[in-house]
Amino acid sequence: MQFVPMDAFDQQMVILNRIFGYQLAAMSERISSLESCLWFGKCENKLPDMPTAEFTPPNNLWCPWKAQSCTRGLEIKGKGTIEIAQLEPIPFELTLSDAQDLSESQYAIRLTVNKGIASFHKIIKSKAVLINKTDDENQVLHSHYSNTVNAWNEAHKYWFSIDSNNLFVKYGQGEVRDKLTLLKSTIDQNEKSDMKQIQYIHLTMNNSQNLEELISFKYKIRIHIGQNAVVLEPPLFIVPALQISDLTHNKAILPSRLERPNQLLFNDIVHWDLNTTDFPNFVPAIDYSCSEPEGWCYKTLHEKASRFGKHNIEATYLRITMGVNEGNSPGHPYVLEIWPPGHYSPIHVHSNSYGIIRVLHGKITTELYSTFNVNHQIPFATKLFQKDDVTWLSPGLNQIHRVINTSPNLCITIQAYQYGHNDQDHYEYFDYIKNDRKSIGHFDPKSDMDYVQFKKLIKKEWVDEAKNMP
């Protein structure tokens, strides 16, 4: 008999509990709906909506100066995540406790982050005990910050997550996700009831809670609170139906588990195809245009060789746009991207928008980065996507990446983008790290050509070439 390691077993149970928990809740809601229909004539011809994703990062903004307090409540007792984004290095402590007045607390857990250390302490009846720490220079408070146009794109982010159900606390940097956990501490089972009573957040900045003294930090720090703990890594693949192996190994996610904007974008492009009855050779025709010096694609790629800084023909790709730019997305809402073999994008960030990416032809590799900063250019994940694979990005997740065609064949992808309903910035650029890998650029996501015009042009090239063949 083969035994599953405890960590893997626990992870599988978390996933299955969520799935079955939703199914029971949905059944209960449906029964209530049917009862209302039978008894009161209040009928609805639809099933209840799926809940929003568990992978939504903290999105409830907390400004201590506006609230006039460095203390506030968690959204759920014993569970949640706090994210702190900074434009300059501000040492801080986050103490999660069972009392609004910290001096009356019987049980608390504290995260300390400064230039020398990041650490966890348990505080039981005013006695602090160190439970974990790191002095790695890449895991403590950073000293390199940016002052570019959209500085919040390059802000350093630190997060603290607590989960009394699974008895852990985590500290990470960059995007709020399990793979970016830097410190994790497991709490004793006999402290579970104490942990479940934790309901207050106490913030200290630069060894002070005096907001008048800290006023210079007001526009240098953003704090977001979320009710979800960081438990599982967000799966990158979207699939129409889950298999048991997808569930137990956390390999994929259903479209219905994504946030609403991504559900709509997924439905928009999931059935698109390139080779249609009116032009069944569209893909080979694009390939021909990319490889032949007289082709429009070949010429345009060479014209763009300096688009991202130092001249490099491989640091290029084509953007063929669809739809009208109505200002609801960074650039056009739908973009066909063409990647010849060996071509790649710079490291770039997607304006904190929602997005769905589907491979229409070939293979493409994506590198994900924890933060957008010239001093941090090592990916934390690399994934290969093949024809018909679909992946996603959302505000705070999968935002920073580099796309590379490492295969010997052409790759074509379709992207769909949309700003979130609560996005008041509508930042219209994709910031990127230039080819010199030392500086930041701002890419206006313009179109190389409209899709309808492009298809006509490529078809003409293909027909003309056929006429010239012996």
N, C-alpha and C positions, 0 to 999 in steps of 0.2 A: 504493500500500500504506500502510495506517495503522499506525503504531507505537504500542504502549502505553507510557506513561511508565514508567521503571524502578521507581519506588516502587509504582505500581499493579500492575505485573507481579510484583514480589516478593511483594506481599500476596496476589495470586491464587495464586502457587506455594505459599505457606505454607498456604493453605486447602486446596488440592488435595492437597498432600502429607499433610495430616492425614487427609483423607477416605480417600485410597487407602491410607495407612499403616494406618488402622484396618481397612479391608477385608482387606488382606493378613494382618494379625494375626488377625482373626476367622476367615478361611479356614484359617489354620494351626492355630488352636485347634480348629476344627471337625474338621479332618482327624485331629488327634491324638485327639480324642474318638471318632471313628469307628474308628480303629485300636484303641483300648482296647476298644471294643465288640466288634470282630471277633476280636481275639486273646485278650482277657482276660475278656470277658463283662461289662465294666463300662460299661453303656449309660446315657446320660442323654437324656431326651426333651425337651431344650431346647437352644436355641442359647446360646452364651456371652453373658453380660451385656455391654451397651455400657459403655465406660469412663465415668467421671464427667467432667463438663464441664471444658474447658480454661479456663473463665472463673471457676473457683472462686478467690476472693481468698485471700491468705495466712491460714491458720487454725491454724498450729502455734505455740502460745504459748511465748515464751522470756522467762523472768524471770532476768536476770543475777544478782540477789541469791540466788535459789534455786540457780542453777547455780554460784554463787560465782566467776563469771568474766564479763568483758566481751568474751570471744571465744567463738565457736561456729562450727560448720561449716555451709555451705550444704547443702541436701538433694541438689542435683545440681551437679557442677562446672560453673562458667561460666554458670549459669542460675539464675534465681529472683527473688523479690521480697520486700523487707522493708517492713513497714508499722509506723509508730510513731504511736500515739495518745496525746495529752497532755491533761491537765486544767489545766495551767498551762504558761507558756512556758519550755521547757527547751532551750537551745542544744545541738546535738548534731552529731557527725560519725559517719558510717558509712563504714568503709574495708573494701573487699572485696579480699582479697589471696590470693597463692599460698602463704603460709606461716603456720603457727599463731603463730609468733613474728614479729611485724611487723618487728622489726629485721633479720630474715633474708630479708625479702621481696625478690624481684626484680621483681615487677610487681604493681601495685595500682591501684584506682580509688577515689577518695574523694568522698563527698557531704558538704558542709558546709552546715548551715542554722542561721542565727542571725537576730537582729532586723535586721541590715543587709544580709545577702546570702545567696543560695543559690548554690552553685557546685560544679562538678566539677573534680577534678584527677586527672591520671594521675601515678602515682609509679613511675618506672622506676629501679631500683637506687638508691633513696633520694632521687632527684631529682624534685621535684614540678613539674608543668607544668599551668597553668590551661587547661582546654579549653572551659569554658562557665560563664556566670554570669548572675544576674539580681539587681537591687536593687529591683525592683517591690515596693511595700509589701504587695501582695496575694499575693505569691509567696514571701515570706520567712517567718520565724517570726512567728506572730500573737501579739498582746498581749491580745486580748479573749477571755476565757474565762467559762464559766458554772458556777454552783454549784447547779443545780436538783436535783430528786429523782433523776432518772436522768441524771447529768452525762455519762456516757459516750456518750449519744446526741448530745451537743453537743461532744464532744471534737474538737479539731483533729487531722486525720490527715495524715501525710506519708509518702510511699513512694519507694522506690529499687528500680529493676528493672534486671537485667542479662541480656543474651542474647548469648552468644558465637556462636551460629549465625547470627544476623542482624546481629551486630557493632554493637550499640548499648547505651547506658545511658540510662535515663529517670528523671526526678524529677517527682513530681506531688503534688497535695494532694486530700484528700477521698477519694471512692471510688476503688478501685484499678482504673482503666480507661484506655484509650488517650486518650479525649477529654479527660481531665483531666491530661494530660502538660503540664508547664510548661517543663521543660528536656529536650532530647534531644541526645545527642552520638553521632556515628558514629565507630567505632574503625577504624583502618587495617587493611586486609586482612592486611598483613604482621605484625600483632600478634594474629592470630586464635589461634595456638597458645598464646601467653602468656595470652590471655583465657580460654581453655578450662582453664587450670590454676588459675584463681581458685576457691578452695573454702572460705575462712574469712571470717567477719564480725567486725570489730572495732568496738566501740561506745565512743564517748567522749561524756560528758554534762557540760555546763558546764565544759569543758576538763579533765576529770578521768576517770580510770578506777578511782579508789579508791572501792570500793563502800561503805565505812564513811562516807566523806565525803558520799556521794550517797544515804544512806539515806532522807532526807526525800522523795526522788523515787519511792520504791518503789511507792507506791500512787497516784502521779500519772501514771504512764506504763505503757502496754501495748505490747508488741512481738510481732508475729506474723511468722512466716517461711512462705513458700510456694515450691513448686518450679516454678511457672509464671512465665514472663516475661510482661510486658504487651506483647502483640504486636498483637492485633486488638481493636476495639471490640465489646463484646457486642451482638449483634443483639437488637432489642427484640421482633420479631415471631416467634411460633412457628408453624411450618407443618407439615402432615403429611408433605409430600414436598418436596424441594428441587429447584429448577430450576438450570440452569447459571448463569443470571444471579444467582440467590440466592447461589451459591457464590462467583462471581468478584467480586461487589460486596458480599459480606458483609451481605446484606439480612435474612436470616432464619436461624433455628436449628430443628433438629428436636427434638421432645420428648425423644427418646432421648439427646440431648447435654446435657440438663439434669441437675442432681443428682437423686438418687432421690426425695426428697420432692416435688419439682415434677413429676416424671414421673407420680406417683400422683395428685396434685391435678389435673393436666391431664386424665388419663383420667376423673377423677370428673365433670368439668363440660363436657367438649368436645362432648357430644351433647345437652345440655340445650336445651329450647325452651320458649317461653312460651305461644304459641297452640297449645293442644292440642284434641283432639276434643271434650272436655267443656266447653271454653270457648275457642272459636276467636277471640273478640274481646277476649281478655285485654289485649293491648297498647293498642288504642284505648280500652278501658275505664279503664286506668290513666291514659292521657292526659287523658281526660274528668275523672277525679277530681282531677287536678293543676290543671286550668284552671278548674273551676267552684267558686265560693265555698262551695257546700254539700258539696263532695266531701271525703272523709276525707283524701286526700293534700294538698289545698289547705290545709285547716285545720291539719294536722300540720306542714306546712312553715312556716306562719306562727307556730305555737307555738314552733318551733325557731330563729326568726330571731336570737335572742341567744345561741345555743348556743356559738358560738366567739368571744364577746366582744361588741363594740359591735353594736347592732341592725342587721342587714342581711339582708333576706329572700332575696337571691340567694346569700348565703354559707351555703346549706343544701342538704341532700339527704336522701333517705329510706333507711333501712337495714331491709330485711326479711330476717329470719334464718331459716336452715334447720338442722336437726340440733340436737344437744345440746352445750352448752359443757362439754366434758370436761376442760378445762384444758390441752389439747394445742395450743391456738392462742390468739391474742389475741382474746377474745370468741368468738362462734360460728364454727365452721369454714367455713360457707357463708353468703354475704350477697348478697342482691339489692339493688343500689343504683339509685335512681331519680333522674335528673337532668333537671329541666325546662329549657327553653331559658334560657341566661344564668346558670344556677346553677353553683356551683363549691365546691370544698373549700378549706380553708386549706392552706398548706404543712405537711406532716406526715410523720412517720417511722413505719415499720411494725414496730416492736418487734423488729427484726432477724430477722423470721420469713421463711419461704418463702411464696410466694403466686402464684396464677395468676388473671389477670383476662381475662374474655372479654366482648366487646360482643354483647349479645343483640338490641338494637334501637337504631338511630340511629347517631350519631357522638359521639366524646368526644376531647378534647385533653388530653394529659398533658405537664406540664413537669417535667423532672428537675433536681435540685439536687445540687451536689457535697458539701455539708455542711449540717447542720441548725443554723443559727445566725441570730439576728436581724440580725447584721451582714453576712450573706451571703445575699441574696435574689434573685440573678440566676440564672435557669436556664441550664444548659449545653446542654440539648437540649429540643426541643419536637416531639411527635409526634401525629399525628391517627390515631385508630383508628376503623374503621368496623365495620358489622355482621359478626359472625363472626371478626373479628380477635382474636388472643389474644396477651397479653404476660405478663411474669413479673417476679418479684422474688425475691431470695434474700439470706441474710445477707451484708451488705457490698455488694450490687449492686441498683440500682434501688429503693433503700429510701426515698428522700426525694423526694416529688413533690407536685404540686398538680394536681387534676383539674378541668377546665372544660368545660362544654357551650357551645361558641361557635356552635352551629348553631341554626336557628330551630325545631327539632323536638325532641321528647322523646328522651332517651337512657336505656337501661337496661343495666346491666352485672351480671355475676355474678362474685363473688370467692370464692376458696378459700384458706384460710390454714392453716399448720401450723408449730409450732416445730421447730427442728432437733434431732436426737438428742443433740447435744453441748451444747445450750442449757440451762444450769443456772439461768438467771435467770428465764425465763418471765415477762418483763415484760409485763403485761397491758394497758398503755395505749398509745394512739397519741399521742405528744407532737405538739403543733402550735403554729404561730405564730398568735397571736390576730389578730382583725380589725384591731386598731390597728397591726399589724406591728411592735410594739415589745416584746412579751412572750411568754413560753412558757406554754401550757396543757397539761393532761393529760386526754385524751379517753378516757373509759371506753366502749369500743365496745359499747354496749347496743343492744338491738333496739327498733325502733319498733313492730314487730308480727311475730308468727310467720307464715311463708309460707302455711301452710294456712288460718289464720284470715284473713289478708289477701286471699287469693284468693276466699274466700267473701264477704267484705265488698264487694270490688270488683264481684263478679258480681251481688250484690244491688243495688248502686248502678246498675249498667248495666241490669238488668232493670227496676228501678223507673223509670228514666228513659225506657226504651222504652214503658212503660205510660202515661207522662204525655205522650208525643208525640201530636199530633193525627192 
